């Protein structure tokens, strides 16, 4: 098997060691790394773990949101999480039909690996491949990482 296909297989089909999980329907996409999943009559705001997408007022912010909406909008997903952030959002891995949505956003060039929180070699390799292929935000000569954009 090609190394790249093996990498995608490992990312998409392996589950995390998260403490909790649930399945629900995506009812809203805020941006390229935040969405709401309805479960048992409640909407849970989920921040996609290990990635950071462009801000809404940043170049590619709308495209990133549109991509996440296209992938998971109104779809049933599985969320694996074990913590919340300071805003009360679940920090989670989101899976659609067994595929890791967080990794898919990186692979499609619609999000960075959030290096402050992850040094996962598999995600970093997907990001490098997206850069090399000039996918999504990597079409820009010098895209600004969202964590830098927010501190401007």
C-alpha positions as MATLAB code, in Angstrom:
seq = 'XXXXXXXXXXXXXXXXXXXXXXXXXXXXXXXXXXXXXXXXXXXXXXXXXXXXXXXXXXXXXXXXXXXXXXXXXXXXXXXXXXXXXXXXXXXXXXXXXXXXXXXXXXXXXXXXXXXXXXXXXXXXXXXXXXXXXXXXXXXXXXXXXXXXXXXX';
ca = [
       0.000    0.000    0.000;
       1.248    3.482   -0.877;
       2.570    5.343    2.193;
       0.124    8.221    1.672;
      -2.867    5.859    1.501;
      -1.657    4.113    4.638;
      -1.373    7.484    6.387;
      -4.916    8.436    5.392;
      -6.177    5.025    6.479;
      -4.595    5.410    9.913;
      -5.975    8.903   10.411;
      -9.455    8.232    9.094;
     -10.141    4.785   10.513;
      -8.454    4.808   13.887;
     -10.395    6.025   16.859;
      -9.061    8.218   19.566;
      -8.579    7.426   23.220;
     -11.136   10.056   24.189;
     -13.047    9.509   27.387;
     -16.512   10.224   25.965;
     -18.326   10.083   22.670;
     -21.777   10.617   21.244;
     -23.500   10.595   17.882;
     -25.707   13.407   16.667;
     -26.666   15.617   13.756;
     -24.690   18.725   12.777;
     -27.161   21.602   13.024;
     -24.855   24.582   12.572;
     -21.355   25.354   11.327;
     -19.865   28.504   12.863;
     -16.582   28.465   10.973;
     -13.984   26.016    9.682;
     -13.293   24.515   13.108;
     -16.450   24.975   15.181;
     -19.905   23.446   14.819;
     -22.993   22.440   16.766;
     -24.089   18.829   17.089;
     -27.585   18.001   18.312;
     -27.767   15.075   20.728;
     -30.798   14.069   22.799;
     -32.469   17.425   22.299;
     -29.420   19.526   23.196;
     -27.028   21.393   20.929;
     -23.378   20.883   21.804;
     -20.852   23.362   20.476;
     -17.780   21.426   19.329;
     -14.352   22.894   18.573;
     -12.444   20.572   16.225;
      -9.421   19.414   18.176;
      -5.849   19.859   16.900;
      -6.729   22.170   14.003;
      -7.175   25.911   13.552;
      -9.104   27.322   10.607;
      -8.937   30.874    9.244;
     -11.058   33.399   11.139;
     -14.284   34.599    9.514;
     -12.753   37.990    8.627;
      -9.507   36.411    7.407;
      -8.757   35.342    3.852;
     -10.137   31.801    3.289;
     -12.312   32.077    6.408;
     -15.522   31.847    4.357;
     -14.109   29.075    2.170;
     -13.094   27.054    5.227;
     -16.542   27.406    6.778;
     -18.166   26.457    3.451;
     -15.960   23.361    3.197;
     -16.871   22.177    6.695;
     -20.541   22.855    5.927;
     -20.259   20.856    2.710;
     -18.629   17.920    4.504;
     -20.791   17.666    7.636;
     -23.772   20.022    7.281;
     -26.978   18.299    8.432;
     -25.077   14.986    8.664;
     -24.942   12.470   11.490;
     -21.468   12.461   13.051;
     -19.642   10.919   15.982;
     -17.870   13.253   18.393;
     -15.075   11.994   20.637;
     -13.964   14.371   23.377;
     -12.470   14.472   26.831;
     -12.403   18.152   27.722;
     -13.901   21.596   27.200;
     -12.145   24.830   26.333;
     -12.404   28.083   28.288;
     -15.513   28.996   26.258;
     -17.338   25.800   27.246;
     -17.020   24.153   23.827;
     -16.278   20.440   23.662;
     -12.803   19.865   22.230;
     -13.289   16.916   19.972;
     -12.513   14.727   17.056;
     -15.440   14.580   14.648;
     -16.034   11.530   12.480;
     -18.354   11.190    9.494;
     -18.831    7.617    8.305;
     -15.578    6.694   10.055;
     -13.558    9.513    8.459;
     -11.749   12.007   10.681;
     -13.220   15.391    9.697;
     -10.496   17.313   11.549;
      -7.823   15.635    9.395;
      -9.927   16.123    6.258;
      -9.984   19.900    6.811;
      -6.174   19.910    7.031;
      -5.846   17.606    4.017;
      -8.037   19.902    1.908;
      -6.006   22.958    2.826;
      -8.768   24.548    4.865;
      -7.068   24.474    8.280;
      -3.664   24.419    9.918;
      -2.472   21.887   12.432;
      -2.775   23.801   15.710;
       0.825   23.363   16.785;
       0.239   24.751   20.266;
      -1.923   21.704   20.965;
      -0.706   19.016   18.567;
       2.524   17.740   17.104;
       0.852   14.708   15.508;
       3.195   13.667   12.693;
       0.274   12.317   10.642;
      -1.557   15.642   10.696;
       1.650   17.555   10.027;
       2.289   15.373    6.987;
      -1.222   16.061    5.672;
      -0.625   19.779    6.127;
       2.701   19.576    4.288;
       1.059   17.699    1.408;
      -1.680   20.340    1.176;
       0.995   23.084    1.141;
       2.997   21.344   -1.568;
      -0.128   20.816   -3.678;
      -1.207   24.431   -3.017;
      -4.634   23.328   -1.849;
      -7.028   25.831   -0.323;
      -5.370   28.511    1.787;
      -1.954   27.294    0.655;
      -2.588   29.010   -2.701;
      -1.482   32.204   -0.968;
       2.232   32.927   -1.054;
       2.318   33.667    2.679;
      -0.899   32.694    4.489;
      -1.201   33.971    8.047;
      -1.948   31.366   10.689;
      -5.161   32.118   12.602;
      -3.378   32.220   15.975;
      -1.174   35.004   14.568;
      -4.156   36.744   12.937;
      -5.984   36.874   16.279;
      -3.000   38.544   17.971;
      -2.705   41.358   15.434;
];
